[in-house]
Amino acid sequence: MERGSVISAVEKSLSEVLERPVTGLTEEVRLFEDLHLDSTSVLELLMALEDAVDISVDPEDLDMDDFKSVGSLTDYVLSQTAQTTGEG
């Protein structure tokens, strides 16, 4: 899966979770500070991303550093897709 596709999936998932359009994200956008996510909305975002990009997230493996920014979340999702497809 390509990085741009993941960022698009993050935008779509954030739009669902926040119930407002989220577009034009850059990798520097911070999830908590800029988008005002909280722990509940992060879990909702992960569930939406699981469906959108067909990954499986183990809450035990989560690291808050993965949720600092759109870029770090994209890295996390890409690492999960690699594990799911056996590429990692």
Secondary structure per residue as TSV (DSSP state, phi and psi in degrees):
chain	resnum	aa	ss	phi	psi
A	1	M	-	360.0	139.2
A	2	E	-	-86.2	152.6
A	3	R	H	-56.9	-44.7
A	4	G	H	-60.9	-37.1
A	5	S	H	-65.6	-38.8
A	6	V	H	-66.4	-43.8
A	7	I	H	-62.0	-39.1
A	8	S	H	-62.7	-41.1
A	9	A	H	-65.3	-38.0
A	10	V	H	-63.1	-44.5
A	11	E	H	-59.5	-46.9
A	12	K	H	-63.3	-44.0
A	13	S	H	-65.8	-40.7
A	14	L	H	-63.7	-38.1
A	15	S	H	-60.7	-40.6
A	16	E	H	-65.5	-47.5
A	17	V	H	-67.4	-43.9
A	18	L	H	-85.7	-9.1
A	19	E	T	56.7	39.5
A	20	R	S	-156.6	153.8
A	21	P	-	-62.7	133.1
A	22	V	-	-125.6	112.7
A	23	T	-	-138.3	164.3
A	24	G	-	67.8	29.0
A	25	L	-	-68.4	142.7
A	26	T	-	-110.0	165.6
A	27	E	T	-68.1	-15.9
A	28	E	T	-83.8	-13.8
A	29	V	-	-62.6	127.0
A	30	R	B	-89.6	131.8
A	31	L	T	-67.5	-42.9
A	32	F	T	-83.0	-50.0
A	33	E	T	-73.1	-44.8
A	34	D	T	-88.3	-39.1
A	35	L	T	-99.9	-6.2
A	36	H	-	61.6	38.8
A	37	L	-	-73.9	154.9
A	38	D	-	-124.9	-178.1
A	39	S	H	-61.4	-35.8
A	40	T	H	-66.9	-45.1
A	41	S	H	-69.5	-28.1
A	42	V	H	-64.5	-42.9
A	43	L	H	-63.1	-41.4
A	44	E	H	-63.0	-40.0
A	45	L	H	-61.8	-44.3
A	46	L	H	-61.9	-41.4
A	47	M	H	-64.2	-40.7
A	48	A	H	-64.8	-39.8
A	49	L	H	-68.7	-34.7
A	50	E	H	-57.0	-43.2
A	51	D	H	-71.7	-41.8
A	52	A	H	-68.2	-40.2
A	53	V	H	-118.0	10.3
A	54	D	T	56.3	56.2
A	55	I	-	-118.9	166.6
A	56	S	-	-121.5	125.5
A	57	V	-	-106.9	127.5
A	58	D	-	-98.5	112.3
A	59	P	G	-55.5	-26.2
A	60	E	G	-67.7	-24.5
A	61	D	G	-92.1	-2.5
A	62	L	-	-72.2	142.5
A	63	D	-	-127.4	130.8
A	64	M	G	-59.8	-23.9
A	65	D	G	-62.1	-25.0
A	66	D	G	-69.4	-12.9
A	67	F	G	-114.9	18.0
A	68	K	S	-67.3	-41.5
A	69	S	B	-148.3	171.4
A	70	V	H	-59.8	-38.7
A	71	G	H	-63.9	-44.7
A	72	S	H	-68.5	-35.0
A	73	L	H	-67.4	-39.2
A	74	T	H	-61.6	-43.3
A	75	D	H	-58.7	-43.8
A	76	Y	H	-61.7	-48.8
A	77	V	H	-60.8	-43.3
A	78	L	H	-61.8	-38.4
A	79	S	H	-66.4	-35.5
A	80	Q	H	-71.4	-38.0
A	81	T	H	-67.0	-34.7
A	82	A	H	-64.9	-40.5
A	83	Q	H	-67.5	-40.3
A	84	T	H	-65.1	-39.2
A	85	T	H	-91.5	-0.2
A	86	G	T	79.5	15.5
A	87	E	-	-88.0	-12.7
A	88	G	-	-96.9	360.0
